[in-house]
Each structure stands twice: as C-alpha cells, then as structure tokens.
Amino acid sequence: MATGAKNYALISFVMVILALVPFLMLYEMKKPKAREWIPLAVMAAIAAVGRAAFAFVPHFKPTSAIIIITAMVFGPEAGFLTGAIAALASNLFFGQGPWTPWQMFAWGLIGFLAGVLSKAGCLKKKWQMVVFGIASGYIYGWILNIWNGAGFVYGLSWESYLSLCFTSLIPDGIHSAATVIFLLLLSDSWGAKLRRVKQKFGILAS
C-alpha cells in the first residue's frame, strides 16, 4: 500500500472513531437502566447472527432490516447502538480490522436515521419503509466506499470515490433488496413483539 493511501486510511480511521463517540454519548446521557440494554443486546446479536447465517450469499443479509426494526421501536439512539454492536459482534466471525469502525458507523447511522424518521411518523406506511430500506443499502455502501478509497486508492479524490460508488451499485442494490425483503417479512411481527416488551418493562420510554 502506498504511503499516501496509508495516511488517508489512518486519518479516516481516526475520524470515524471520533464520529462514533457523540452517538454513543447521546444514549449514555439518557442514563439507561440495566434492563434497557437487554433487548438491544439481543437484537444486535440476532442481527450479527443473521449476517453470519447468510454469509454464503454475498451482500444479501437481514442485518440492516433488523437494525431498522429495532430503531423504529426503541428510538434513534438505541438504533445507533444496535447497529454499532451488530457490526462489532458479527466481525468476530468475519474478521476484525480497520474497516470495523466504518461498519459500526454505517449500520449505526442507518439505525439512528430509522429512529429519527420513525419518531417523525415517516415510516408508518409500507412504501415509506420500503424507500428507506432501499436507501439504507446505498448509505451503507457509500460510507464503506470512503474506507475503501482511503485504504486502497492512492490519492483519494471525488473522481475515484464516485468510481467506487459506481462499481458498488450492484452489491449495494443486493443489500437494499435484502433489506426491503426482510423488512416486509419481519417488521409487523417483530415490531409488535418489541413494542410489547417496551410497554411491559417501560424500556426507553419517551
């Protein structure tokens, strides 16, 4: 790897680590009780296992859908935390590396955005959820393309980044399709169960 690429990779790595901090602090500022961590840990584990279970199908994973469903019920901060933990946990299977914080940030951001949009009433209808599911695959891919460009492209530029985004259209499209499919299959049943858990135990009540 060229020295310039190493410098880009190091700088981007530090920046994404710093970007994780405020999102995690937002959740911590709510002073969550121990019981409030349990459903998030469970959903993050399911998202991680789901990623590993579909490892034989490139880019086709239920992970984003599970993170989105969790965020729609428990809110943006919980969505970010679930996404970040799911990425970290699943990489115990796929392998940890400097790309891990980028995956944590990408899936965490998807969870955060889903929580924000849900609180604003923008994910109530199926078509809205489908649109966000499609967008989430590309959001994840575009964020990871920053890492790919910083880590492996000498002299990262807008041209090289846009080229990476163009070459990742098919993988990102598969990711989007998987997210939409699993959202349509799981959102009603899993969402109802999670809302019952939230109501019964007063978890992360607004």
PyMOL commands that place a pseudoatom at each C-alpha (Angstrom):
pseudoatom trace, name=CA, resn=MET, resi=1, chain=A, elem=C, hetatm=0, pos=[0.000, 0.000, 0.000]
pseudoatom trace, name=CA, resn=ALA, resi=2, chain=A, elem=C, hetatm=0, pos=[1.372, 3.427, -0.871]
pseudoatom trace, name=CA, resn=THR, resi=3, chain=A, elem=C, hetatm=0, pos=[2.345, 5.875, 1.873]
pseudoatom trace, name=CA, resn=GLY, resi=4, chain=A, elem=C, hetatm=0, pos=[-0.331, 8.342, 0.750]
pseudoatom trace, name=CA, resn=ALA, resi=5, chain=A, elem=C, hetatm=0, pos=[-3.012, 5.687, 0.987]
pseudoatom trace, name=CA, resn=LYS, resi=6, chain=A, elem=C, hetatm=0, pos=[-1.791, 4.768, 4.466]
pseudoatom trace, name=CA, resn=ASN, resi=7, chain=A, elem=C, hetatm=0, pos=[-2.103, 8.389, 5.557]
pseudoatom trace, name=CA, resn=TYR, resi=8, chain=A, elem=C, hetatm=0, pos=[-5.642, 8.630, 4.147]
pseudoatom trace, name=CA, resn=ALA, resi=9, chain=A, elem=C, hetatm=0, pos=[-6.576, 5.367, 5.894]
pseudoatom trace, name=CA, resn=LEU, resi=10, chain=A, elem=C, hetatm=0, pos=[-5.170, 6.497, 9.253]
pseudoatom trace, name=CA, resn=ILE, resi=11, chain=A, elem=C, hetatm=0, pos=[-6.866, 9.882, 9.131]
pseudoatom trace, name=CA, resn=SER, resi=12, chain=A, elem=C, hetatm=0, pos=[-10.197, 8.378, 8.079]
pseudoatom trace, name=CA, resn=PHE, resi=13, chain=A, elem=C, hetatm=0, pos=[-9.917, 5.716, 10.796]
pseudoatom trace, name=CA, resn=VAL, resi=14, chain=A, elem=C, hetatm=0, pos=[-9.408, 8.351, 13.499]
pseudoatom trace, name=CA, resn=MET, resi=15, chain=A, elem=C, hetatm=0, pos=[-12.249, 10.486, 12.131]
pseudoatom trace, name=CA, resn=VAL, resi=16, chain=A, elem=C, hetatm=0, pos=[-14.790, 7.672, 12.122]
pseudoatom trace, name=CA, resn=ILE, resi=17, chain=A, elem=C, hetatm=0, pos=[-13.798, 6.622, 15.657]
pseudoatom trace, name=CA, resn=LEU, resi=18, chain=A, elem=C, hetatm=0, pos=[-14.419, 10.207, 16.786]
pseudoatom trace, name=CA, resn=ALA, resi=19, chain=A, elem=C, hetatm=0, pos=[-17.732, 10.230, 14.905]
pseudoatom trace, name=CA, resn=LEU, resi=20, chain=A, elem=C, hetatm=0, pos=[-18.917, 7.216, 16.916]
pseudoatom trace, name=CA, resn=VAL, resi=21, chain=A, elem=C, hetatm=0, pos=[-18.427, 8.983, 20.246]
pseudoatom trace, name=CA, resn=PRO, resi=22, chain=A, elem=C, hetatm=0, pos=[-21.264, 11.582, 20.192]
pseudoatom trace, name=CA, resn=PHE, resi=23, chain=A, elem=C, hetatm=0, pos=[-23.853, 8.986, 19.160]
pseudoatom trace, name=CA, resn=LEU, resi=24, chain=A, elem=C, hetatm=0, pos=[-22.839, 6.685, 22.000]
pseudoatom trace, name=CA, resn=MET, resi=25, chain=A, elem=C, hetatm=0, pos=[-22.833, 9.628, 24.423]
pseudoatom trace, name=CA, resn=LEU, resi=26, chain=A, elem=C, hetatm=0, pos=[-26.404, 10.518, 23.410]
pseudoatom trace, name=CA, resn=TYR, resi=27, chain=A, elem=C, hetatm=0, pos=[-27.566, 7.105, 24.570]
pseudoatom trace, name=CA, resn=GLU, resi=28, chain=A, elem=C, hetatm=0, pos=[-25.477, 7.202, 27.742]
pseudoatom trace, name=CA, resn=MET, resi=29, chain=A, elem=C, hetatm=0, pos=[-26.890, 10.638, 28.651]
pseudoatom trace, name=CA, resn=LYS, resi=30, chain=A, elem=C, hetatm=0, pos=[-30.309, 9.017, 28.951]
pseudoatom trace, name=CA, resn=LYS, resi=31, chain=A, elem=C, hetatm=0, pos=[-28.866, 7.009, 31.860]
pseudoatom trace, name=CA, resn=PRO, resi=32, chain=A, elem=C, hetatm=0, pos=[-30.314, 3.679, 30.680]
pseudoatom trace, name=CA, resn=LYS, resi=33, chain=A, elem=C, hetatm=0, pos=[-31.047, 1.030, 33.263]
pseudoatom trace, name=CA, resn=ALA, resi=34, chain=A, elem=C, hetatm=0, pos=[-29.593, -2.446, 33.003]
pseudoatom trace, name=CA, resn=ARG, resi=35, chain=A, elem=C, hetatm=0, pos=[-32.857, -3.918, 31.727]
pseudoatom trace, name=CA, resn=GLU, resi=36, chain=A, elem=C, hetatm=0, pos=[-32.875, -1.437, 28.846]
pseudoatom trace, name=CA, resn=TRP, resi=37, chain=A, elem=C, hetatm=0, pos=[-29.671, -2.913, 27.449]
pseudoatom trace, name=CA, resn=ILE, resi=38, chain=A, elem=C, hetatm=0, pos=[-31.070, -6.444, 27.240]
pseudoatom trace, name=CA, resn=PRO, resi=39, chain=A, elem=C, hetatm=0, pos=[-33.420, -6.121, 24.230]
pseudoatom trace, name=CA, resn=LEU, resi=40, chain=A, elem=C, hetatm=0, pos=[-30.839, -4.060, 22.341]
pseudoatom trace, name=CA, resn=ALA, resi=41, chain=A, elem=C, hetatm=0, pos=[-28.132, -6.622, 23.023]
pseudoatom trace, name=CA, resn=VAL, resi=42, chain=A, elem=C, hetatm=0, pos=[-30.473, -9.408, 21.919]
pseudoatom trace, name=CA, resn=MET, resi=43, chain=A, elem=C, hetatm=0, pos=[-31.427, -7.625, 18.686]
pseudoatom trace, name=CA, resn=ALA, resi=44, chain=A, elem=C, hetatm=0, pos=[-27.790, -6.765, 17.947]
pseudoatom trace, name=CA, resn=ALA, resi=45, chain=A, elem=C, hetatm=0, pos=[-26.897, -10.427, 18.467]
pseudoatom trace, name=CA, resn=ILE, resi=46, chain=A, elem=C, hetatm=0, pos=[-29.710, -11.544, 16.144]
pseudoatom trace, name=CA, resn=ALA, resi=47, chain=A, elem=C, hetatm=0, pos=[-28.548, -9.035, 13.527]
pseudoatom trace, name=CA, resn=ALA, resi=48, chain=A, elem=C, hetatm=0, pos=[-24.992, -10.354, 13.838]
pseudoatom trace, name=CA, resn=VAL, resi=49, chain=A, elem=C, hetatm=0, pos=[-26.082, -13.987, 13.620]
pseudoatom trace, name=CA, resn=GLY, resi=50, chain=A, elem=C, hetatm=0, pos=[-28.277, -13.130, 10.640]
pseudoatom trace, name=CA, resn=ARG, resi=51, chain=A, elem=C, hetatm=0, pos=[-25.274, -11.680, 8.852]
pseudoatom trace, name=CA, resn=ALA, resi=52, chain=A, elem=C, hetatm=0, pos=[-23.233, -14.794, 9.544]
pseudoatom trace, name=CA, resn=ALA, resi=53, chain=A, elem=C, hetatm=0, pos=[-26.086, -17.139, 8.583]
pseudoatom trace, name=CA, resn=PHE, resi=54, chain=A, elem=C, hetatm=0, pos=[-26.304, -15.581, 5.116]
pseudoatom trace, name=CA, resn=ALA, resi=55, chain=A, elem=C, hetatm=0, pos=[-22.546, -15.437, 4.599]
pseudoatom trace, name=CA, resn=PHE, resi=56, chain=A, elem=C, hetatm=0, pos=[-22.888, -17.825, 1.655]
pseudoatom trace, name=CA, resn=VAL, resi=57, chain=A, elem=C, hetatm=0, pos=[-24.960, -15.209, -0.237]
pseudoatom trace, name=CA, resn=PRO, resi=58, chain=A, elem=C, hetatm=0, pos=[-22.776, -12.140, -0.941]
pseudoatom trace, name=CA, resn=HIS, resi=59, chain=A, elem=C, hetatm=0, pos=[-24.309, -8.832, 0.202]
pseudoatom trace, name=CA, resn=PHE, resi=60, chain=A, elem=C, hetatm=0, pos=[-27.723, -10.433, 0.921]
pseudoatom trace, name=CA, resn=LYS, resi=61, chain=A, elem=C, hetatm=0, pos=[-28.183, -10.025, 4.689]
pseudoatom trace, name=CA, resn=PRO, resi=62, chain=A, elem=C, hetatm=0, pos=[-31.060, -9.340, 7.133]
pseudoatom trace, name=CA, resn=THR, resi=63, chain=A, elem=C, hetatm=0, pos=[-28.804, -7.185, 9.327]
pseudoatom trace, name=CA, resn=SER, resi=64, chain=A, elem=C, hetatm=0, pos=[-29.953, -3.738, 8.196]
pseudoatom trace, name=CA, resn=ALA, resi=65, chain=A, elem=C, hetatm=0, pos=[-33.623, -4.722, 8.400]
pseudoatom trace, name=CA, resn=ILE, resi=66, chain=A, elem=C, hetatm=0, pos=[-33.247, -5.967, 11.988]
pseudoatom trace, name=CA, resn=ILE, resi=67, chain=A, elem=C, hetatm=0, pos=[-31.446, -2.764, 12.984]
pseudoatom trace, name=CA, resn=ILE, resi=68, chain=A, elem=C, hetatm=0, pos=[-34.168, -0.633, 11.355]
pseudoatom trace, name=CA, resn=ILE, resi=69, chain=A, elem=C, hetatm=0, pos=[-36.983, -2.531, 13.079]
pseudoatom trace, name=CA, resn=THR, resi=70, chain=A, elem=C, hetatm=0, pos=[-35.252, -2.126, 16.443]
pseudoatom trace, name=CA, resn=ALA, resi=71, chain=A, elem=C, hetatm=0, pos=[-34.762, 1.602, 15.860]
pseudoatom trace, name=CA, resn=MET, resi=72, chain=A, elem=C, hetatm=0, pos=[-38.396, 2.083, 14.838]
pseudoatom trace, name=CA, resn=VAL, resi=73, chain=A, elem=C, hetatm=0, pos=[-39.479, 0.758, 18.234]
pseudoatom trace, name=CA, resn=PHE, resi=74, chain=A, elem=C, hetatm=0, pos=[-36.781, 1.970, 20.629]
pseudoatom trace, name=CA, resn=GLY, resi=75, chain=A, elem=C, hetatm=0, pos=[-35.646, 5.210, 19.001]
pseudoatom trace, name=CA, resn=PRO, resi=76, chain=A, elem=C, hetatm=0, pos=[-32.623, 6.693, 17.238]
pseudoatom trace, name=CA, resn=GLU, resi=77, chain=A, elem=C, hetatm=0, pos=[-30.001, 6.328, 19.976]
pseudoatom trace, name=CA, resn=ALA, resi=78, chain=A, elem=C, hetatm=0, pos=[-30.954, 2.693, 20.527]
pseudoatom trace, name=CA, resn=GLY, resi=79, chain=A, elem=C, hetatm=0, pos=[-30.887, 2.161, 16.762]
pseudoatom trace, name=CA, resn=PHE, resi=80, chain=A, elem=C, hetatm=0, pos=[-27.354, 3.502, 16.520]
pseudoatom trace, name=CA, resn=LEU, resi=81, chain=A, elem=C, hetatm=0, pos=[-26.178, 1.355, 19.407]
pseudoatom trace, name=CA, resn=THR, resi=82, chain=A, elem=C, hetatm=0, pos=[-27.791, -1.768, 17.961]
pseudoatom trace, name=CA, resn=GLY, resi=83, chain=A, elem=C, hetatm=0, pos=[-26.168, -1.184, 14.573]
pseudoatom trace, name=CA, resn=ALA, resi=84, chain=A, elem=C, hetatm=0, pos=[-22.738, -0.496, 16.031]
pseudoatom trace, name=CA, resn=ILE, resi=85, chain=A, elem=C, hetatm=0, pos=[-22.812, -3.565, 18.270]
pseudoatom trace, name=CA, resn=ALA, resi=86, chain=A, elem=C, hetatm=0, pos=[-24.110, -5.775, 15.449]
pseudoatom trace, name=CA, resn=ALA, resi=87, chain=A, elem=C, hetatm=0, pos=[-21.156, -4.793, 13.244]
pseudoatom trace, name=CA, resn=LEU, resi=88, chain=A, elem=C, hetatm=0, pos=[-18.632, -5.349, 16.020]
pseudoatom trace, name=CA, resn=ALA, resi=89, chain=A, elem=C, hetatm=0, pos=[-20.142, -8.687, 17.060]
pseudoatom trace, name=CA, resn=SER, resi=90, chain=A, elem=C, hetatm=0, pos=[-20.551, -10.088, 13.543]
pseudoatom trace, name=CA, resn=ASN, resi=91, chain=A, elem=C, hetatm=0, pos=[-16.917, -9.306, 12.755]
pseudoatom trace, name=CA, resn=LEU, resi=92, chain=A, elem=C, hetatm=0, pos=[-15.933, -11.865, 15.357]
pseudoatom trace, name=CA, resn=PHE, resi=93, chain=A, elem=C, hetatm=0, pos=[-16.984, -14.240, 12.570]
pseudoatom trace, name=CA, resn=PHE, resi=94, chain=A, elem=C, hetatm=0, pos=[-15.987, -12.211, 9.506]
pseudoatom trace, name=CA, resn=GLY, resi=95, chain=A, elem=C, hetatm=0, pos=[-12.782, -10.767, 10.964]
pseudoatom trace, name=CA, resn=GLN, resi=96, chain=A, elem=C, hetatm=0, pos=[-11.969, -7.537, 12.782]
pseudoatom trace, name=CA, resn=GLY, resi=97, chain=A, elem=C, hetatm=0, pos=[-9.881, -4.838, 11.146]
pseudoatom trace, name=CA, resn=PRO, resi=98, chain=A, elem=C, hetatm=0, pos=[-9.683, -1.104, 10.411]
pseudoatom trace, name=CA, resn=TRP, resi=99, chain=A, elem=C, hetatm=0, pos=[-12.924, -1.475, 8.436]
pseudoatom trace, name=CA, resn=THR, resi=100, chain=A, elem=C, hetatm=0, pos=[-14.847, -2.430, 11.602]
pseudoatom trace, name=CA, resn=PRO, resi=101, chain=A, elem=C, hetatm=0, pos=[-15.397, 1.149, 12.888]
pseudoatom trace, name=CA, resn=TRP, resi=102, chain=A, elem=C, hetatm=0, pos=[-16.664, 2.114, 9.433]
pseudoatom trace, name=CA, resn=GLN, resi=103, chain=A, elem=C, hetatm=0, pos=[-19.193, -0.720, 9.505]
pseudoatom trace, name=CA, resn=MET, resi=104, chain=A, elem=C, hetatm=0, pos=[-20.147, 0.227, 13.062]
pseudoatom trace, name=CA, resn=PHE, resi=105, chain=A, elem=C, hetatm=0, pos=[-20.722, 3.825, 11.977]
pseudoatom trace, name=CA, resn=ALA, resi=106, chain=A, elem=C, hetatm=0, pos=[-22.595, 2.864, 8.790]
pseudoatom trace, name=CA, resn=TRP, resi=107, chain=A, elem=C, hetatm=0, pos=[-25.016, 0.451, 10.456]
pseudoatom trace, name=CA, resn=GLY, resi=108, chain=A, elem=C, hetatm=0, pos=[-25.275, 2.718, 13.486]
pseudoatom trace, name=CA, resn=LEU, resi=109, chain=A, elem=C, hetatm=0, pos=[-26.197, 5.673, 11.273]
pseudoatom trace, name=CA, resn=ILE, resi=110, chain=A, elem=C, hetatm=0, pos=[-28.846, 3.600, 9.500]
pseudoatom trace, name=CA, resn=GLY, resi=111, chain=A, elem=C, hetatm=0, pos=[-30.339, 2.738, 12.888]
pseudoatom trace, name=CA, resn=PHE, resi=112, chain=A, elem=C, hetatm=0, pos=[-30.179, 6.355, 14.032]
pseudoatom trace, name=CA, resn=LEU, resi=113, chain=A, elem=C, hetatm=0, pos=[-31.867, 7.662, 10.879]
pseudoatom trace, name=CA, resn=ALA, resi=114, chain=A, elem=C, hetatm=0, pos=[-34.559, 4.989, 11.095]
pseudoatom trace, name=CA, resn=GLY, resi=115, chain=A, elem=C, hetatm=0, pos=[-35.280, 6.017, 14.681]
pseudoatom trace, name=CA, resn=VAL, resi=116, chain=A, elem=C, hetatm=0, pos=[-35.472, 9.707, 13.783]
pseudoatom trace, name=CA, resn=LEU, resi=117, chain=A, elem=C, hetatm=0, pos=[-37.750, 9.091, 10.816]
pseudoatom trace, name=CA, resn=SER, resi=118, chain=A, elem=C, hetatm=0, pos=[-39.961, 6.757, 12.836]
pseudoatom trace, name=CA, resn=LYS, resi=119, chain=A, elem=C, hetatm=0, pos=[-40.380, 9.323, 15.625]
pseudoatom trace, name=CA, resn=ALA, resi=120, chain=A, elem=C, hetatm=0, pos=[-41.341, 11.868, 12.962]
pseudoatom trace, name=CA, resn=GLY, resi=121, chain=A, elem=C, hetatm=0, pos=[-44.003, 9.489, 11.629]
pseudoatom trace, name=CA, resn=CYS, resi=122, chain=A, elem=C, hetatm=0, pos=[-42.209, 8.996, 8.311]
pseudoatom trace, name=CA, resn=LEU, resi=123, chain=A, elem=C, hetatm=0, pos=[-42.014, 5.187, 8.414]
pseudoatom trace, name=CA, resn=LYS, resi=124, chain=A, elem=C, hetatm=0, pos=[-45.629, 4.389, 9.261]
pseudoatom trace, name=CA, resn=LYS, resi=125, chain=A, elem=C, hetatm=0, pos=[-46.582, 3.312, 5.741]
pseudoatom trace, name=CA, resn=LYS, resi=126, chain=A, elem=C, hetatm=0, pos=[-45.111, 0.313, 3.952]
pseudoatom trace, name=CA, resn=TRP, resi=127, chain=A, elem=C, hetatm=0, pos=[-43.951, 2.338, 0.977]
pseudoatom trace, name=CA, resn=GLN, resi=128, chain=A, elem=C, hetatm=0, pos=[-42.053, 4.715, 3.251]
pseudoatom trace, name=CA, resn=MET, resi=129, chain=A, elem=C, hetatm=0, pos=[-40.337, 1.803, 4.923]
pseudoatom trace, name=CA, resn=VAL, resi=130, chain=A, elem=C, hetatm=0, pos=[-39.501, 0.297, 1.528]
pseudoatom trace, name=CA, resn=VAL, resi=131, chain=A, elem=C, hetatm=0, pos=[-37.986, 3.577, 0.317]
pseudoatom trace, name=CA, resn=PHE, resi=132, chain=A, elem=C, hetatm=0, pos=[-35.820, 3.835, 3.415]
pseudoatom trace, name=CA, resn=GLY, resi=133, chain=A, elem=C, hetatm=0, pos=[-34.859, 0.168, 3.104]
pseudoatom trace, name=CA, resn=ILE, resi=134, chain=A, elem=C, hetatm=0, pos=[-33.641, 0.829, -0.436]
pseudoatom trace, name=CA, resn=ALA, resi=135, chain=A, elem=C, hetatm=0, pos=[-31.776, 3.952, 0.659]
pseudoatom trace, name=CA, resn=SER, resi=136, chain=A, elem=C, hetatm=0, pos=[-30.121, 2.152, 3.575]
pseudoatom trace, name=CA, resn=GLY, resi=137, chain=A, elem=C, hetatm=0, pos=[-28.259, -0.256, 1.311]
pseudoatom trace, name=CA, resn=TYR, resi=138, chain=A, elem=C, hetatm=0, pos=[-26.704, 2.626, -0.574]
pseudoatom trace, name=CA, resn=ILE, resi=139, chain=A, elem=C, hetatm=0, pos=[-25.999, 4.635, 2.592]
pseudoatom trace, name=CA, resn=TYR, resi=140, chain=A, elem=C, hetatm=0, pos=[-24.061, 1.670, 3.961]
pseudoatom trace, name=CA, resn=GLY, resi=141, chain=A, elem=C, hetatm=0, pos=[-22.230, 1.133, 0.681]
pseudoatom trace, name=CA, resn=TRP, resi=142, chain=A, elem=C, hetatm=0, pos=[-21.326, 4.796, 0.187]
pseudoatom trace, name=CA, resn=ILE, resi=143, chain=A, elem=C, hetatm=0, pos=[-19.907, 5.056, 3.709]
pseudoatom trace, name=CA, resn=LEU, resi=144, chain=A, elem=C, hetatm=0, pos=[-17.830, 1.897, 3.254]
pseudoatom trace, name=CA, resn=ASN, resi=145, chain=A, elem=C, hetatm=0, pos=[-16.625, 3.259, -0.077]
pseudoatom trace, name=CA, resn=ILE, resi=146, chain=A, elem=C, hetatm=0, pos=[-14.943, 6.087, 1.838]
pseudoatom trace, name=CA, resn=TRP, resi=147, chain=A, elem=C, hetatm=0, pos=[-12.938, 3.467, 3.713]
pseudoatom trace, name=CA, resn=ASN, resi=148, chain=A, elem=C, hetatm=0, pos=[-12.211, 1.534, 0.526]
pseudoatom trace, name=CA, resn=GLY, resi=149, chain=A, elem=C, hetatm=0, pos=[-10.991, 4.695, -1.157]
pseudoatom trace, name=CA, resn=ALA, resi=150, chain=A, elem=C, hetatm=0, pos=[-8.964, 5.886, 1.812]
pseudoatom trace, name=CA, resn=GLY, resi=151, chain=A, elem=C, hetatm=0, pos=[-7.408, 2.500, 2.452]
pseudoatom trace, name=CA, resn=PHE, resi=152, chain=A, elem=C, hetatm=0, pos=[-6.753, 1.218, -1.039]
pseudoatom trace, name=CA, resn=VAL, resi=153, chain=A, elem=C, hetatm=0, pos=[-6.823, 4.121, -3.520]
pseudoatom trace, name=CA, resn=TYR, resi=154, chain=A, elem=C, hetatm=0, pos=[-3.740, 6.286, -3.861]
pseudoatom trace, name=CA, resn=GLY, resi=155, chain=A, elem=C, hetatm=0, pos=[-4.699, 9.941, -3.965]
pseudoatom trace, name=CA, resn=LEU, resi=156, chain=A, elem=C, hetatm=0, pos=[-8.370, 9.729, -2.974]
pseudoatom trace, name=CA, resn=SER, resi=157, chain=A, elem=C, hetatm=0, pos=[-10.485, 12.208, -4.929]
pseudoatom trace, name=CA, resn=TRP, resi=158, chain=A, elem=C, hetatm=0, pos=[-14.115, 12.830, -5.811]
pseudoatom trace, name=CA, resn=GLU, resi=159, chain=A, elem=C, hetatm=0, pos=[-13.497, 11.097, -9.126]
pseudoatom trace, name=CA, resn=SER, resi=160, chain=A, elem=C, hetatm=0, pos=[-12.087, 7.964, -7.507]
pseudoatom trace, name=CA, resn=TYR, resi=161, chain=A, elem=C, hetatm=0, pos=[-14.831, 7.956, -4.866]
pseudoatom trace, name=CA, resn=LEU, resi=162, chain=A, elem=C, hetatm=0, pos=[-17.604, 8.275, -7.467]
pseudoatom trace, name=CA, resn=SER, resi=163, chain=A, elem=C, hetatm=0, pos=[-15.953, 5.480, -9.429]
pseudoatom trace, name=CA, resn=LEU, resi=164, chain=A, elem=C, hetatm=0, pos=[-16.104, 3.260, -6.350]
pseudoatom trace, name=CA, resn=CYS, resi=165, chain=A, elem=C, hetatm=0, pos=[-19.776, 4.142, -5.871]
pseudoatom trace, name=CA, resn=PHE, resi=166, chain=A, elem=C, hetatm=0, pos=[-20.472, 3.232, -9.486]
pseudoatom trace, name=CA, resn=THR, resi=167, chain=A, elem=C, hetatm=0, pos=[-18.726, -0.142, -9.211]
pseudoatom trace, name=CA, resn=SER, resi=168, chain=A, elem=C, hetatm=0, pos=[-20.611, -0.908, -5.971]
pseudoatom trace, name=CA, resn=LEU, resi=169, chain=A, elem=C, hetatm=0, pos=[-24.078, -0.254, -7.453]
pseudoatom trace, name=CA, resn=ILE, resi=170, chain=A, elem=C, hetatm=0, pos=[-24.876, -3.959, -7.832]
pseudoatom trace, name=CA, resn=PRO, resi=171, chain=A, elem=C, hetatm=0, pos=[-23.641, -5.061, -4.365]
pseudoatom trace, name=CA, resn=ASP, resi=172, chain=A, elem=C, hetatm=0, pos=[-25.411, -2.099, -2.778]
pseudoatom trace, name=CA, resn=GLY, resi=173, chain=A, elem=C, hetatm=0, pos=[-28.547, -2.917, -4.761]
pseudoatom trace, name=CA, resn=ILE, resi=174, chain=A, elem=C, hetatm=0, pos=[-28.484, -6.504, -3.473]
pseudoatom trace, name=CA, resn=HIS, resi=175, chain=A, elem=C, hetatm=0, pos=[-28.079, -5.173, 0.070]
pseudoatom trace, name=CA, resn=SER, resi=176, chain=A, elem=C, hetatm=0, pos=[-31.052, -2.852, -0.474]
pseudoatom trace, name=CA, resn=ALA, resi=177, chain=A, elem=C, hetatm=0, pos=[-33.206, -5.639, -1.905]
pseudoatom trace, name=CA, resn=ALA, resi=178, chain=A, elem=C, hetatm=0, pos=[-32.403, -7.908, 1.051]
pseudoatom trace, name=CA, resn=THR, resi=179, chain=A, elem=C, hetatm=0, pos=[-33.249, -5.131, 3.494]
pseudoatom trace, name=CA, resn=VAL, resi=180, chain=A, elem=C, hetatm=0, pos=[-36.617, -4.489, 1.849]
pseudoatom trace, name=CA, resn=ILE, resi=181, chain=A, elem=C, hetatm=0, pos=[-37.485, -8.196, 1.723]
pseudoatom trace, name=CA, resn=PHE, resi=182, chain=A, elem=C, hetatm=0, pos=[-36.669, -8.755, 5.384]
pseudoatom trace, name=CA, resn=LEU, resi=183, chain=A, elem=C, hetatm=0, pos=[-38.436, -5.559, 6.433]
pseudoatom trace, name=CA, resn=LEU, resi=184, chain=A, elem=C, hetatm=0, pos=[-41.616, -6.705, 4.700]
pseudoatom trace, name=CA, resn=LEU, resi=185, chain=A, elem=C, hetatm=0, pos=[-41.301, -10.185, 6.199]
pseudoatom trace, name=CA, resn=LEU, resi=186, chain=A, elem=C, hetatm=0, pos=[-40.391, -9.205, 9.764]
pseudoatom trace, name=CA, resn=SER, resi=187, chain=A, elem=C, hetatm=0, pos=[-41.448, -5.635, 10.558]
pseudoatom trace, name=CA, resn=ASP, resi=188, chain=A, elem=C, hetatm=0, pos=[-45.040, -6.346, 11.591]
pseudoatom trace, name=CA, resn=SER, resi=189, chain=A, elem=C, hetatm=0, pos=[-44.457, -9.431, 13.754]
pseudoatom trace, name=CA, resn=TRP, resi=190, chain=A, elem=C, hetatm=0, pos=[-41.126, -8.425, 15.263]
pseudoatom trace, name=CA, resn=GLY, resi=191, chain=A, elem=C, hetatm=0, pos=[-42.199, -4.814, 15.710]
pseudoatom trace, name=CA, resn=ALA, resi=192, chain=A, elem=C, hetatm=0, pos=[-45.305, -5.903, 17.626]
pseudoatom trace, name=CA, resn=LYS, resi=193, chain=A, elem=C, hetatm=0, pos=[-43.250, -8.154, 19.908]
pseudoatom trace, name=CA, resn=LEU, resi=194, chain=A, elem=C, hetatm=0, pos=[-40.697, -5.437, 20.607]
pseudoatom trace, name=CA, resn=ARG, resi=195, chain=A, elem=C, hetatm=0, pos=[-43.410, -2.886, 21.353]
pseudoatom trace, name=CA, resn=ARG, resi=196, chain=A, elem=C, hetatm=0, pos=[-44.919, -5.300, 23.892]
pseudoatom trace, name=CA, resn=VAL, resi=197, chain=A, elem=C, hetatm=0, pos=[-41.509, -5.677, 25.534]
pseudoatom trace, name=CA, resn=LYS, resi=198, chain=A, elem=C, hetatm=0, pos=[-41.093, -1.890, 25.598]
pseudoatom trace, name=CA, resn=GLN, resi=199, chain=A, elem=C, hetatm=0, pos=[-44.541, -1.317, 27.092]
pseudoatom trace, name=CA, resn=LYS, resi=200, chain=A, elem=C, hetatm=0, pos=[-44.354, -4.135, 29.636]
pseudoatom trace, name=CA, resn=PHE, resi=201, chain=A, elem=C, hetatm=0, pos=[-40.995, -3.157, 31.092]
pseudoatom trace, name=CA, resn=GLY, resi=202, chain=A, elem=C, hetatm=0, pos=[-41.114, 0.590, 30.424]
pseudoatom trace, name=CA, resn=ILE, resi=203, chain=A, elem=C, hetatm=0, pos=[-37.951, 0.352, 28.377]
pseudoatom trace, name=CA, resn=LEU, resi=204, chain=A, elem=C, hetatm=0, pos=[-36.632, 3.559, 26.845]
pseudoatom trace, name=CA, resn=ALA, resi=205, chain=A, elem=C, hetatm=0, pos=[-39.973, 5.250, 27.379]
pseudoatom trace, name=CA, resn=SER, resi=206, chain=A, elem=C, hetatm=0, pos=[-40.165, 8.673, 25.706]
for i in range(1, 206): cmd.bond("trace and resi %d" % i, "trace and resi %d" % (i + 1))
show_as sticks, trace
zoom trace
